[in-house]
Amino acid sequence: MKKLVPDPPALPLQTAAQCDASSLDRAATDRALDYYLHDHKPPRHVDQATYAIPDSVNLEAALAQASDLLRYAGASASEAGNGLSGHSRSLVLSCMHLVELAKAYVDKSLDGVTTH
């Protein structure tokens, strides 16, 4: 004869719920630790890079180039913002502000580089 109602769990429901919650907490903890403690980014090969910077470029030249690129980006954002109004203008000009801030940090770093 088949039973219509299954047998109750061997553990009381509250104990079973606690075991399940603690195992879920442990699994979440393990996932978080794996994410933060291990580098999950695959190495980026030069052939896949959008721009390949040669290894022969020294720090001063790299910072000078980055400063120039940030200056160009700021000028582009400024020109684009002049033709806009409202929220779009605010977004473009805030990008320009962030570019100028990054350029200031690069220039400050460039000031600290000793030239040979």
Secondary structure, 3 states (H helix, E strand, C coil): CCCCCCCCCCCCHHHHHHHHHHHHHHHHHHHHHHHHHCCCCCCCCHHHCCCCCCCCCCHHHHHHHHHHHHHHHHHHHHHHHHCCCHHHHHHHHHHHHHHHHHHHHHHHHHHHCCCC
